[in-house]
Structures are given as structure tokens and as C-alpha cells.
């Protein structure tokens, strides 16, 4: 008997219609475009707490990982998919129900039965206890393919949750750096406003004594208002960025704590992206796309299984007796066993069309998988190029700001010495103000490129 059962199990395992999944072979570049040289190490190998040396930012990320709404919903979707997978897995096994009933019946003595003598007692009471069984014999692997598809969908939702984690860490870091950059812009605007206010007072005093023209006063006022307008704009931006961060960490809009200033974040001159082939196993969206492809591949087998008979084994076993005292006696027992086979003869080509549908869906998932990989390579390359060029641009902007500072100082001295008009001072101060704002924005862009590369490489969820 054991040999027969083992042989049956081997037969069931061997007869699985539909294609078996094999990972598609796609061309891989030798190194990421924009990276100076290929490297084994990768920025994504660094844990996010070690990536950002700011305790306030670390606390914000930790809070977001614990309370973010999108991540919480993604976690629940994982639980939903896990439950569906367990249901699909349970369909491989027999379903057994226990049943019990007590009934009283009476048939008519003058009804359809001519063999019931008039005046006969037709009342009958009986009790029944038993069990019924239903089991689809998965000869062609339909149920196993359904389980395979459900498992892949479950794993895809798990990878999607990891993808939300990666995006969340990047969003919190990016918004925090944006907030610190707006703080720097506000400090620059405050400093410029203070300088403009002092200049305006001095020029008005000089104008009152006939040493300055009305045009000088107007230009000094322009510079003062230029700074105050910028302050109002930046303060509005700060409030909106704080509200965005509050939502990311799962709280109502409110003030956000500050840590290190944006100028103190030191970044490496070159970033290591790692081997391109490792990106496939690292990025959650690529892993999720592959699981979707595995699921669609299994659905092809599900569709093809309908070409073959569906065989179901049903049975019942129990006892039935009119007298409770005889319920468990030998004559009260009953059993039934009924194999059932269902084979479609004519269904207007529904099975054939269903197979074509599943194959088209598989090809679509294959294209989506390939696009996801190519998109990942593009995002890594974009981040590398943007980081390198932004770093160079910021370095040149630092030199420009230094030159503008010297020019502003000299133009002020020449104006005070009566050599130049206030127009040269106004122009120099305005250029310096704009140069400092651009310098702050380039610092932000450099940090955002760093965060984008970390996210594009799939870091942050391990």
C-alpha cells in the first residue's frame, strides 16, 4: 500500500502541465554609465543609520519606518497576499467535513407510492453522524500551479513593501535636506536683510546731508525689499516641507526638529555603485517584477490544465439509525465513494482562448520585467552623472561666491571713498545674494543626488 501511495505521489508531481519558470537572460553592461570604474563594493551595502551622520535625521527615519501610513498599508497587503497563498496551498489537500443530524419524516399514505398500504405508520425518526470528503486529484498540476502563482504574488507584495521602505527612507532624507537648505536660505536672506537695512539707514543719512542722491536711496530700498521678499518666500517653503515631513512620519502637521546644518554634511568625491548584475538581486522593484512574471508563468499552466479532465474524489462515512441505542452498531454504518471526472467537450474555444490570454499576460510581464531592469540602470546612471556634475558645479560656485564677496567688499569701500556710485554696491550685493542662494541650492542638489543613488541602488531595506 505504501509503495502504491508513493507511486501515486510521484505521478502527481511529474504531471504538471505548463512551462517551468526560468529567469530570462538579459544583456548586462560591464559597469554603470557615469561611474569612473567598475567596483565590487556598493553604496547600497551601507546601512541607512551609517549613511547619514545626523541623529535628528536618524530619529526621523526610524519614526517614519514605525508609523508611516504607506508602509503600514504595504505591510497589510503582504498579510493579505500571505493569506491568499495559504488558501491556495490548502487546496492541495482533501477537505473533510463532520456532520450530524437528527430528523423526523413522514410520508403520505395516499401519495405517489402505491405500495404503501392505507393506514400504515409512516412516521420515522433517525439520527446520523458521519464525515464527508472532497479531494481534487491534481493529476495535471492545476492546483499546484495556482499555489505557485499565489506564492509568487505573495513574494511580490513583500518586495513591494521593501520598495516602499526604500522610497520612504529616501523621501524622509530628501525632505530633511530640503528643509535644512531652506533654513540656510533663510539665514542668508536674514543676513542680507540686516546688511541692506544698515546700508539703507546710512544712505538716508547721507542723503539728508546731501552726500547721496535719491537714486541711491531707491536702490538701497530695492535691495532691502529683495531680501525681505525672499525671506517670506522661504518661510512659506519651510512650513510646507515641515508639513510633508510630518505626514511621512505619521503625525499631524507641526514643527520638525533640526540637527546638523546642511553645510556640515561631507560627501565622498566618488560614489561606488557596485556591479550592474547585483542590481537585479538588490532592487525590490526588480524582484517584485520577477515574481509577477513567475506568477503569470504559473497561470499558463493553470489554463492548460483545463484541456484535461478534472477528477474529484468524494466520499462519505458514518452511522445512521432510528434508535439512538443502535447508532454505533454494525448495521448502522454506511459509506460511499464516488470519483467524478469532468472533461469539457464543447465550450466555444474558451479553454484555447484562456491559454492565449495567459500567454499574452506572461509576455506582458516579461516586457515589464525587462523595462524595470533598464529603468533601474537609467536611474543609477542619472544619479551618478547628476552627482558628479553637481559636485563640480558646486565647487565652481564656491569660487564664484568667494569672488563675489571680494567684489562686494571692494565696491563698498569705493562707494564710501566717493569713487563709485551706489549702483556698483547694489549690483555687487545683489549678485552676492543670488550667488549664495545658488550655492545653497547646489548643496541641496548634491545631497539629493546622493540620496537618489542610494535609492536607485536598492539600499535601505536590508
C-alpha positions in Angstrom: 0.0 0.0 0.0 2.8 2.4 0.9 4.5 1.6 -2.4 1.3 2.4 -4.2 0.8 5.7 -2.4 4.4 6.8 -3.2 4.0 5.9 -6.8 0.8 8.0 -6.9 2.5 11.0 -5.3 5.4 10.7 -7.8 2.9 10.6 -10.7 1.1 13.6 -9.4 4.4 15.5 -9.0 5.6 14.6 -12.5 2.4 15.5 -14.3 2.4 19.3 -14.2 1.4 21.0 -17.4 2.6 24.4 -18.4 6.1 25.8 -18.7 8.6 25.7 -15.8 10.0 29.2 -14.9 13.5 30.1 -15.9 14.9 33.6 -15.3 15.2 35.5 -18.6 18.7 36.1 -19.8 19.2 39.8 -20.4 22.3 41.7 -21.6 24.2 43.3 -18.7 26.6 46.3 -19.0 30.1 45.9 -17.7 29.7 48.9 -15.4 27.2 51.6 -14.7 27.3 54.6 -17.1 28.7 57.6 -15.3 30.8 55.5 -12.9 34.6 56.1 -13.3 35.4 52.4 -12.9 33.5 49.2 -12.0 33.7 48.1 -8.4 32.6 45.2 -6.3 31.6 47.4 -3.3 28.4 49.4 -3.5 27.0 52.4 -1.6 23.8 50.3 -1.1 25.7 47.9 1.2 25.8 50.7 3.8 23.0 50.6 6.3 21.0 53.8 6.4 21.8 54.7 10.0 25.5 54.7 9.0 24.9 56.7 5.9 23.6 59.9 7.4 25.6 61.2 10.4 22.8 63.2 11.9 20.9 61.9 15.0 17.9 64.0 14.2 17.6 62.6 10.7 18.1 59.1 12.0 15.3 59.6 14.5 13.0 60.9 11.8 13.7 57.9 9.6 13.1 55.5 12.5 9.8 57.2 13.3 8.7 57.0 9.7 9.5 53.3 9.5 7.4 52.7 12.5 4.4 55.0 11.7 4.3 55.8 8.0 0.9 55.2 6.6 2.0 53.9 3.2 4.4 51.4 4.8 1.6 50.2 7.1 -0.7 49.7 4.2 2.0 47.8 2.3 2.5 45.6 5.3 -1.2 44.8 5.4 -1.1 43.9 1.7 1.6 41.4 2.5 -0.6 39.8 5.1 -3.5 39.7 2.6 -1.3 38.0 0.0 0.1 35.6 2.5 -3.5 34.6 3.4 -4.4 34.0 -0.2 -1.3 31.9 -0.7 -2.2 29.7 2.3 -5.7 29.3 0.9 -4.2 28.2 -2.4 -1.8 25.8 -0.7 -4.6 24.3 1.3 -6.5 23.3 -1.9 -3.9 20.6 -2.5 -5.3 18.5 0.4 -8.6 16.8 1.0 -11.4 18.7 2.5 -13.1 16.7 5.3 -16.4 17.8 7.0 -18.0 16.3 10.0 -21.8 16.2 10.0 -24.5 15.2 12.4 -28.3 15.5 12.2 -31.4 14.3 13.8 -34.6 14.2 11.7 -38.2 13.2 11.7 -40.0 12.5 8.5 -43.5 11.3 7.5 -44.5 10.2 4.0 -48.0 10.3 2.6 -50.0 7.0 2.6 -52.2 8.2 -0.3 -49.5 9.9 -2.3 -47.3 8.8 -5.3 -46.3 5.5 -3.7 -48.9 2.8 -4.5 -47.1 0.2 -2.3 -47.8 2.0 1.0 -50.9 0.3 2.5 -53.6 2.6 3.7 -53.4 3.2 7.4 -49.6 2.4 7.6 -47.5 4.3 10.1 -45.0 6.3 8.0 -43.5 8.4 10.8 -39.8 7.9 11.2 -37.2 9.5 13.4 -33.5 8.9 12.9 -30.0 10.2 13.9 -27.0 10.4 11.7 -23.3 11.1 12.4 -20.6 11.0 9.7 -18.0 12.7 7.7 -17.7 13.7 4.1 -14.6 14.1 2.0 -13.9 16.0 -1.2 -10.5 16.0 -2.9 -9.5 17.1 -6.4 -6.8 14.7 -7.7 -4.3 17.2 -9.1 -3.1 14.9 -11.9 -2.2 17.8 -14.2 -0.9 20.2 -11.7 -3.7 22.8 -11.9 -3.9 23.3 -8.1 -0.1 23.2 -7.8 0.2 25.9 -10.4 -2.4 28.0 -8.6 -0.3 27.6 -5.4 2.8 28.6 -7.3 1.1 31.7 -8.7 -0.2 32.7 -5.3 3.2 32.2 -3.7 4.8 34.5 -6.3 2.1 37.1 -5.8 2.8 37.0 -2.0 6.5 37.4 -2.6 5.8 40.3 -5.0 3.9 42.1 -2.3 6.7 41.5 0.1 9.2 43.0 -2.4 6.7 45.9 -2.9 6.8 46.6 0.8 10.6 46.7 0.7 10.3 49.1 -2.2 8.1 51.3 -0.1 10.8 51.2 2.7 13.5 52.3 0.2 11.3 55.1 -1.1 10.4 56.2 2.4 14.0 56.4 3.6 14.9 58.4 0.5 11.8 60.7 0.9 12.5 61.4 4.5 16.2 62.1 3.9 15.4 64.2 0.8 12.8 66.3 2.6 15.1 66.8 5.6 17.9 68.0 3.4 15.5 70.3 1.6 14.4 71.7 5.0 18.0 72.3 6.1 18.7 74.0 2.7 15.6 76.3 3.2 17.0 77.1 6.7 20.3 78.1 5.1 18.5 80.3 2.5 16.6 81.9 5.4 19.8 82.6 7.2 21.3 84.1 4.0 18.2 86.3 3.5 18.3 87.4 7.1 21.9 88.3 6.9 21.4 90.2 3.6 18.3 92.0 5.0 20.4 93.1 8.0 23.2 94.4 5.7 20.6 96.1 3.4 18.9 97.7 6.4 22.2 99.2 7.7 23.0 100.4 4.2 19.6 102.0 3.8 20.0 103.9 7.1 23.4 105.1 6.2 22.4 106.2 2.7 19.3 108.0 4.0 21.6 109.8 6.5 24.0 110.7 3.6 21.0 111.8 1.5 19.8 114.1 4.3 23.3 115.7 4.3 23.5 116.0 0.6 26.1 113.3 0.1 23.8 110.8 -1.6 21.2 111.0 -4.4 17.6 110.0 -4.3 18.5 107.2 -6.7 20.9 105.8 -4.2 18.1 105.7 -1.6 15.8 104.0 -4.1 18.4 101.3 -4.9 19.1 100.7 -1.2 15.4 100.2 -0.7 15.2 97.8 -3.6 18.0 95.7 -2.1 16.3 95.7 1.3 12.9 94.6 -0.2 14.6 92.0 -2.3 15.9 90.3 0.9 12.5 90.6 2.7 10.6 89.2 -0.2 13.0 86.2 -0.3 12.5 85.7 3.5 8.8 85.5 3.1 9.0 83.0 0.3 11.5 80.8 2.1 9.4 80.8 5.3 6.5 79.6 3.3 8.6 76.8 1.8 9.8 75.8 5.3 6.2 75.4 6.5 5.2 73.2 3.6 8.3 71.0 3.8 7.7 70.5 7.6 4.1 69.5 6.8 5.4 67.0 4.3 7.8 65.5 6.7 5.1 65.3 9.4 3.0 63.2 7.1 5.9 60.9 6.2 6.5 60.2 9.9 2.8 59.6 10.5 2.0 62.7 12.5 -0.2 65.9 12.2 1.5 69.0 10.7 3.9 70.5 13.1 7.4 71.8 13.7 10.3 69.5 12.8 13.4 69.2 14.9 16.7 70.3 13.3 20.1 68.6 13.5 23.3 69.4 11.7 23.3 72.3 9.2 23.4 71.4 5.6 27.0 72.8 5.2 28.4 70.2 7.6 27.4 67.1 5.5 30.5 65.8 3.9 30.1 63.5 0.8 32.7 61.4 -0.9 34.1 62.7 -4.1 33.2 59.5 -5.9 30.4 57.1 -5.3 30.6 53.3 -5.7 27.6 51.8 -7.5 28.7 48.1 -7.5 28.4 45.6 -10.2 25.4 46.0 -12.5 24.4 42.3 -12.2 24.0 42.8 -8.5 21.3 45.4 -9.1 18.8 42.6 -10.2 19.0 40.9 -6.8 19.2 44.1 -4.8 16.4 46.3 -6.0 12.9 45.4 -4.6 11.0 46.6 -7.7 13.0 44.3 -10.0 12.5 41.4 -7.6 8.8 42.2 -7.5 8.6 42.3 -11.3 10.2 38.9 -11.5 7.7 37.5 -9.0 4.9 38.9 -11.2 6.5 37.1 -14.1 6.7 33.8 -12.1 3.0 34.2 -11.2 1.9 34.8 -14.8 4.1 31.8 -16.0 2.2 29.6 -13.5 -1.1 30.9 -14.7 -0.3 29.5 -18.2 -0.1 26.0 -16.6 -3.4 26.6 -14.9 -5.1 27.5 -18.2 -3.6 24.5 -20.0 -4.7 22.1 -17.3 -8.4 22.6 -18.4 -7.6 20.7 -21.5 -7.6 17.6 -19.3 -10.2 16.0 -17.1 -10.8 17.4 -13.6 -11.0 14.4 -11.3 -12.6 14.8 -7.9 -12.9 12.2 -5.3 -15.9 12.5 -3.0 -16.8 10.1 -0.1 -18.9 9.8 3.0 -18.6 7.6 6.0 -20.8 7.4 9.1 -23.6 5.8 11.0 -27.4 6.2 10.8 -30.1 4.7 13.0 -33.7 5.2 14.0 -32.8 4.2 17.6 -30.0 6.0 19.4 -29.1 2.8 21.2 -28.2 1.2 17.8 -26.5 4.3 16.3 -23.0 2.8 16.7 -23.8 -0.8 15.9 -22.5 -2.6 12.8 -25.8 -2.4 10.8 -26.0 1.4 11.3 -22.8 2.1 9.4 -22.8 3.5 5.8 -20.1 4.7 3.4 -19.9 6.0 -0.2 -17.1 6.6 -2.6 -17.6 8.4 -5.8 -14.8 9.5 -8.2 -16.0 12.2 -10.6 -14.3 13.3 -13.9 -15.2 16.4 -15.8 -13.9 16.9 -19.3 -15.0 19.8 -21.5 -16.3 18.6 -24.8 -17.6 21.9 -26.3 -17.2 25.4 -24.8 -16.8 27.5 -27.9 -13.0 27.6 -27.6 -12.9 29.1 -24.1 -10.0 26.9 -22.9 -7.9 27.8 -26.0 -8.6 31.5 -25.6 -7.8 31.3 -21.9 -4.4 29.8 -22.7 -3.7 32.5 -25.3 -4.8 35.1 -22.7 -2.4 33.7 -20.0 0.4 33.6 -22.5 -0.1 37.2 -23.6 -0.2 38.2 -19.9 3.1 36.3 -19.4 4.7 38.2 -22.3 3.5 41.5 -20.9 5.0 40.7 -17.5 8.3 39.7 -19.3 8.3 43.1 -21.0 7.6 44.8 -17.7 10.4 42.9 -16.0 12.8 44.0 -18.7 11.7 47.6 -18.6 12.0 47.6 -14.8 15.7 46.5 -15.1 16.5 49.0 -17.8 14.8 51.8 -15.8 16.9 50.8 -12.8 20.1 51.1 -14.8 19.0 54.5 -16.1 18.2 55.8 -12.6 21.6 54.7 -11.3 23.3 56.3 -14.2 21.3 59.5 -13.9 22.2 59.7 -10.2 25.9 59.1 -10.8 26.0 61.7 -13.6 24.0 64.3 -11.6 26.1 63.8 -8.5 29.4 64.2 -10.4 28.3 67.3 -12.4 26.5 68.9 -9.4 29.6 68.4 -7.3 31.7 70.1 -9.9 29.2 72.9 -10.4 29.0 73.5 -6.6 32.8 73.6 -6.4 32.9 76.3 -9.1 30.0 78.1 -7.3 32.1 78.2 -4.1 34.8 80.0 -6.0 32.3 82.4 -7.6 30.8 83.2 -4.2 34.3 84.0 -2.9 34.9 86.3 -5.8 31.5 88.0 -5.4 32.3 88.5 -1.7 35.5 90.3 -2.5 33.8 92.4 -5.2 31.1 93.4 -2.7 33.6 94.4 -0.2 35.7 96.5 -2.7 32.6 98.2 -4.2 31.5 99.2 -0.7 34.9 100.7 0.0 34.9 102.6 -3.3 31.5 104.0 -2.6 32.5 105.1 0.9 35.5 106.7 -0.6 33.4 108.6 -3.1 34.9 106.8 -6.2 31.8 105.0 -7.3 28.0 105.5 -7.1 25.8 103.2 -5.0 24.8 101.4 -8.2 28.0 99.4 -8.1 27.4 98.5 -4.5 23.8 97.5 -5.2 24.9 95.4 -8.2 27.6 93.6 -6.2 25.4 92.9 -3.2 22.6 91.6 -5.3 25.0 89.3 -7.2 26.4 88.0 -4.0 23.0 87.4 -2.5 21.9 85.4 -5.6 25.3 83.6 -5.7 24.9 82.5 -2.0 21.3 81.2 -2.7 22.5 79.3 -5.7 25.4 77.9 -3.7 22.9 76.6 -1.1 20.7 75.1 -3.8 23.6 73.3 -5.3 24.5 71.8 -1.9 21.0 70.5 -1.8 21.1 69.1 -5.3 24.3 67.3 -4.5 22.8 65.7 -1.4 19.6 64.8 -3.3 21.7 63.1 -6.0 23.5 61.1 -3.3 20.1 60.0 -1.8 18.7 59.2 -5.3 21.7 57.0 -6.0 21.3 55.2 -2.7 17.6 54.6 -3.5 18.3 53.6 -7.1 20.8 51.0 -6.0 18.1 49.5 -3.7 19.7 50.4 -0.4 18.0 50.9 2.8 15.7 47.8 3.3 18.1 45.1 4.3 
